Amino acid sequence: MKTFSNCLATFLVLLLLTSCTGSKKMIFLDEMDLTGMKTGWGTPQINKSFKSTPLSIGNQIYSRGVGTVATSTFLINVNGIGKSFHTKVGLDDSSNEEGSVIFYILGDKKILWESGLMRKGDSVKVADLDIREISKIGLLVADGNDGNSRDYANWIETRIEYSGVVPSPVLASIIEEGELLTPAAPAEPRVNGPKIYGMRPGAPFLYRIPATGERPMSFDVKELPGSLKLNKETGIISGTVSKPGRYNVELVAKNSKGESVRPFTIVVGNTLALTPPMGWNSWYIHYNRISDSLMRLSADVMISSGMADYGYQYVNIDDCWMRKENSDEPDLGGPLRDKNGIILTNKRFPDMKGMTSYIHEKGLKAGLYISPGPTTCAGFAGSLGHEKQDAETFASWGYDFLKYDWCSYGSVVKGRTVEDFKAPYKLMWSELQKLDRDIVFNLCQYGMGESWKWAGETGNSWRTTGDLGLESSSTMPGFFNIGISNAQHNEYARPGAWNDPDYLLIGWVGSANSMGEGKKTALTPDEQYTYMSMWSLMASPLIFSGDMAKLDKFTLNVLCNNEVIDINQDVLGRQAKILKYADNELIMVKDLEDGSKAVGLFYVSGNPPVPADYFEWEPQMLPKKIKISLKDIGIDGKANVRDVWRQKSIGSFENTIEINVPWHGAAVVKISKEQ
Ligand code: GLA
């Protein structure tokens, strides 16, 4: 017994001594919970490179470390009890192309060490730092700005010596349920959607009047051309108009609570998509898993969720409806075309015509995708040499929208002149013009040859950047960088011709890198409002590409605000200009048809960013007051200001307006000169 109490006493004395003197301990980066580490295209790798090969820098293999891809960030709490920080860094030899990165180690917002520009093949650089009294350490791998996004960057044998509490990662704050900014639609009828619509003479017309309000509802159209018919119960207008001209009609919706009337001009001429297309696309959620039944289900939900009541109408299949040579999946393989050269669908699309009829019966439209090259981006059959036949097949199947994706066409044409870039689009466009069906044409070639300057001659919209789903976050989420890049081309957008910064990736989306199953978006609620606000102000196509089967209240609240959508669909067809992008503020201004201005105010991370901007050092960022001068947006005297997301007036102002904007969030206001 005595021996036991002696032992216990000795143990307690030792424990006390240890905690007073603070014996040094060590933790390696690869032993930490890395869930909070942000890395370019996915998740960091422990003891291997981002490509899952052994960690290797300058042809030297290392057994211990963490493989990331730039831009990557990781914030660690060392709580002022850290002693030293040691690491080796370098670009992994598996980096596909010549890339370059800069490693930074920050302590409480200050740069403690930086590697300088490092390239593939450089041998490791070593950092040995004293980190006493530092409370948070930030690890950053920034892109070397060489345009290469495959910078596989390694932290080797990275370790912290500390005493006391073990350093722990700052975990990403839990994303709380977002505040629903859009008020619920009233029970009274309200006709939504565009006020103008283009069609070609003689082509089939199909339009479902988008209207919110209690059902049952009945519809009417005043001054409807005699060759068009309205179904008064469903609000679906169909038929055809052969005489070119502008037909000014009035769309009417009635229920037991009241009536709503909205002017609508049908322009029978040469131009389609007089306002940016709105709808859904399968890519970022279903990838090569897309099927007829998922398409039908998505069309069902477009109606049942109410999205169609706000103007969403296209239900578009992306890649992977065709066949793929030598596919391992029995459903997807087989001959690509029949003996007459007609393209064949894979087994997941047994009846294209039946499927588009199903979509059309709901008053919605159907879209599909193909490439001008021999294969699509996912390796399925392309249109090369069959352009005319494919255009005719798509029309005979009943399609209303075509996305034409450059992809393998690069292997066909060796030149890279503007004419080379234009050629495949010109060809398909001219085939589409010969059809007796209206097919909206979307160019997907990522902005090569400054496509915004010419794509309006051969299409209705054009992608201005690479894939949004592959864009990694920097100081702001990936969509923001894509949005800023798209915003530079504002002068080229006009009715019938739109800059396309890619889809709305919110709700449940699958990683484009792994073509994975859907997960709830990692964007905060405020970032999602920012996304929708930017796309609306930029008159971008509003094409949601998340899971229609998992639409939640919040996602619908972001997608379905009629006043925000009205800004996007405004008849004038202007794309917002950037008025300011500095001091953590982005301000965008869009001219509207009624003479008023739609202004987006965004509270963003630093521009140009300094390394500290890549981290959220404080758990809760306070909102920022952002000021605009009325003169700067071209309004003299007094103005009425309306908060568009909340759909309420915030009063009359003179000279300047100041608005509170949440961190990474947005305020959208409509400013009209007081009469
Ligand atoms: C490219 C496009 C995407 C998608 C895929 C399909 O990457 O940019 O939008 O269509 O091809 O394979």
Residues whose N, C-alpha, C, O or C-beta is under 5 A from the ligand:
A	BS01	GLA	W283 D318 D319 C377 A378 D467
